[in-house]
Amino acid sequence: MSNLDLLVIGGGPAGLSSAIEAAKNGLTVLVVDEGISSGGQLVKQTHKFFGNESFFASVRGFEISRRLTEQLNSLDSAKLQNESSVVAIYPDGILVHDMKNDHTSLLKPKKIILATGASERFIQFENNDLPGVYGAGAVQTLMNQFGILPGRSVLMIGSGNIGLIVSYQLLQAGVEVKAILEASNRIGGYQVHADKVRRVGIPILLQHTILRAIGEESVRGAVISKLDERWSPISGTERELVVDTICIAVGLLPSIELAAQAGCEMKYVQELGGYVPLRDEDMRTSIDDIFIAGDAAGIEEATTAMIEGQIAGLAVVSDLTKNSIQERLKYLKDTLRKFRSGPTSSKTRAGLSKLGSKFEEVSFTNGNQNDFTKYTGKMRPLIECFEAIPCNPCETSCPAGAISIGDNINSRPIIDYSKCTGCGICATTCPGLAIFMFRENKDGTCSVGIPYEFLPLPADGQYVTALGRNGETICKAKVEKVVKSANKTNLVYIRVPREYASDVRHILVPSKESGAMVCRCEEVTVDQVRKAIKDGYTDFEELRRYLRIGMGPCGGRTCRLNTLMILSEETGVPVERLSPGVFRPPSIPVSFKALGEGRVDGYEE
């Protein structure tokens, strides 16, 4: 492009947002991106976003990518160049490599916006170079972008939002997640994400780390250990997990190589992820014609990346035109401050303060349920969002205006049950799946609406297993109805005894496919279990001895409940009345060598 006003390096949420703002105001814009399609990390993100409607709240990442790309392509003065990268920023121009055609060109834009994103952090442990050790971004790319499973059984390292989200997505794809390890004494991500993975049965082990990967040609297991208060492994707490994949999700590093190469003044700010360029509130770096936005400016959420991108784009417009954009610019800066005003952004605020940013104290409400028990017998939502996070789709989606959050988007929602119609729309739009529908019935049961994002969907009248907040079996439940949603968060209404209703937060749907595996360790299918039951093996212990169910490395963790569900379905006996069988040692695989060389009370045997 000749007479180029703006070169945007990076086609993720920040880059696309900045380019759209600039092109809408008449600037000639070129976006250069390495990906085969634009969107950056968005293209592989299948979860719904937090935030507000202006920045795609309750929309899934890949859909946001599609919308932003379409919007940019609709602007005549903008061009998107994929499969290209910037080799260097020289005083006389920007060298761009077209990787597809393998040729370079020298561009001379008036302004540059660096939206280069971030790279994954990795940790050091023995055998961390084995095939089967992935970064979380690589797992998302394989699974969500190309439909390739990274493995069958995964150990996740890191409980930040990325680790929690990817663990949930792995389970949606049918992959077992053995555990999520977190070195700290608290979970790093949003509580709603942690609650979501816990109720599907994934354990989160705090103050734990990985010591080594097991395997020769590829990952076959992992040794983990507890950590003391000084973050050192505690001797004697080591144990092995049988996995074929280790996924690392311990944070991101801002990609600042081009900014540093261009001469932008840098500063190490731990709270922002590492070295970041100094910049002002217009996202202008120490070099007047170079701006920065998104994760390259400091690790945050994609929503703030989009806002920063728009601010940077409008700042360029202000430099090159006489367009009246100050009101819009002020709105974006105020919105960004509000997003960062909650407790989950305290780390970001601390980091930005080291770059000269100032933040005023902002109040937000903790919310209340407005007397939930007063409306017994009425179908109504129960919101279990116990953390102040920047999100308000429940408020904006409610057709009755029954939910309010207020001026500060970090405030927790307040429900006016007198206005609520029990439609359940709030439950299907909540990005954190933290809203459940609830009604007490006259026959001593309760109807509970569960937000559900798994396949297969149960059928009306089908029996499922109701699970608790930690994935534990609560009782057998009958499906009353399934309400399908266009955004793929469906509501499954189940009927359970009233004494269990307050604990039920998820369901387990038995597989209907005869060839599907019930016990993956011993390769026992649904059809084999059903045939054995018809042949008279109507007890879990009998099925275990006959089919070897639960005798593999997992010790029945995966197959026990699935087998009991089939047994209940075939015999008509509720799951809660069936014996789960005997839980025998060892609880995890252990070699005869380890047992033979063991000690008792400090003495060799």
C-alpha angles and dihedrals in degrees: 000000000000121000090021114190099188136017114196113197108205130032100218126113094292095044096046092045093051093047092051093052092048095046093046086059094053102263121139106243135186120191114200116197134172096215127097085235130022126251102080111217091354094078092067099039112103097173126096118257128241122224128069136311094265088065100039101270112187091015119119118246098245090051091051088053091052093049095048092047092049091048092051093046090053091063113089096210095053130081130187119209113190128190089034133113138191110248098188145344108231128180090248097045152319117281110218123190118210097209095189095057095024099231135117135224133191115229127194108198123175092228137018130207114196110210097157096145123208143293128229124266117229133199130219121245135141114288093007088146094066118119106260096050107111140169114241091246091056090050091052091048093051096043107033101029103035103019095239120138113224091214144316101262124032137193110203119209112203134032100216119121092276094052092046094046095046091047090055092047091050090055090048088056091052098258119137115236107203096192147327114237122208122183093201126074091245138046114267100210136059115303092232089060091049092048089051094056094041094057091054087056104259110141119222110210111201121204091021133123140179117256101184146343117243120223144074108224096014141353113297099161147334138239114222132183142190118253129224125224089277092056092250122136113259110233113238096026094090118124137168128240122197106230136140096205134048115195119198116209104160100133143283138277120220111248098232101151095112092043091053092044090053090055100254112161109254135202132187109237113172094196091059095048104266134306113013133172118256110248141165129237089278088059090248114150127215087278108075098222097043123082130181134206142169127017091342086068093047135317113277140127124303091249093063089044089059092048092048089049092053091048092051092047093051092045088058089048089052090052096049105033143034092236116142102243103137095102092051091045091052091050091053093049091049090049091051091051091051092049089053096044098086129091094257089063097051091106091052092049091051090052096046091049087063087060092052101266118142126209129197121217109264125192125221134178126248091214130219137222094246095233102317093185093055090073099053112164095027121109104243141152125264110204115206098182099128097168129075103242130158101263137114113163090120089062098044095043097051107106091198096051090235097137124065133180102171134214096322110068089206092066118110116247123265119207126211099202092189088069097039116109095189093240093145096222091127090057093054094046098046106111091206095050086232099136122087129183118232139186133164112225127211093240094066095264132106131223111223124189112212122196102230130190103171136098137266100044113216120246126241108274094019120133117236135172115259112220132201134228092284097041093263120147111259105172145307114285136193119226110237097184143332118227110200119211129204089229090059095245098119127190117230112194114205133180117227136165110279094240090062100039099091090056100047113102107148142018137225114217115205116235115254095195112103093207095049117114118252095175110030094181093060096025097238115164133212090249092054092051093048092048091050091051091051088050089059105269097130101154128075093233090052091050090047093054094042100043102020090238110170095014095105130092094285092057093224097306091129103030106035098079093038089054092048090051091055090044090052092048093049098043101033091233112134114247092240090061095050121092111246089212130242119314103219131185139284095063090190131024114278129177124243086235091061091048093045093051094043128122132227118211090342095305126111116243 
